[in-house]
Amino acid sequence: MFRVDIDSDLCSGFGSCVDDAPEIFRLDDSGTAALLVPETDDKRVLKAAVDCPMAAIAVFDAESGELVS
């Protein structure tokens, strides 16, 4: 299980996270990424974190709290 955090100060609203995992991410009214679910077992969150051009997405192991991506 993964816990996902978005640093809204870094997010510029490119939307690659929404393209990678639309069930987990959306762009809010201000155009920045927001989470639809804070925890998931969907590995696409790892791709979304890697693909984020602003490095605004951090993925942690939900149980240990260790940074995964």
C-alpha positions in Angstrom: 0.0 0.0 0.0 1.3 3.5 -0.9 0.6 6.9 0.7 0.8 9.7 -1.7 1.7 13.3 -0.9 1.6 16.3 -3.3 3.6 19.4 -2.6 1.1 22.0 -3.9 3.9 24.7 -3.8 5.8 22.7 -6.4 2.9 21.6 -8.6 2.5 23.6 -11.8 -0.5 21.7 -13.1 1.2 19.9 -16.0 -1.3 17.0 -15.5 1.0 14.1 -16.2 -0.1 12.5 -13.0 -3.7 12.7 -14.1 -2.7 11.1 -17.4 -0.8 8.3 -15.6 -3.4 7.6 -12.8 -6.8 9.3 -13.3 -8.4 7.3 -10.6 -5.9 8.8 -8.1 -5.1 12.3 -9.3 -7.2 15.2 -10.6 -6.5 18.9 -11.3 -8.4 21.1 -8.9 -10.1 24.4 -9.6 -6.7 26.3 -9.3 -5.1 23.9 -11.8 -2.9 22.1 -9.4 -2.9 18.3 -8.7 -5.1 16.9 -6.0 -5.6 13.4 -4.7 -8.8 11.5 -5.1 -7.5 8.9 -2.6 -4.6 9.4 -0.2 -3.6 5.7 -0.1 -3.6 3.1 -2.8 -2.0 -0.2 -3.9 -2.0 1.1 -7.5 1.6 1.1 -8.8 0.8 3.8 -11.3 1.4 6.3 -8.5 5.1 5.4 -8.8 5.1 6.3 -12.5 3.2 9.5 -11.8 5.8 10.5 -9.3 8.6 9.9 -11.7 6.8 11.6 -14.6 6.1 14.8 -12.6 8.3 17.5 -14.1 8.2 19.5 -10.9 8.9 16.5 -8.5 5.8 17.5 -6.6 4.7 14.0 -5.9 6.1 11.8 -3.1 5.1 8.2 -2.6 5.7 6.5 0.7 5.2 2.9 1.9 2.0 3.3 3.9 3.1 0.9 6.6 6.7 1.9 7.2 6.5 5.5 6.1 9.6 5.1 4.0 9.9 7.1 0.8 9.4 4.9 -2.2 9.6 7.4 -5.0 
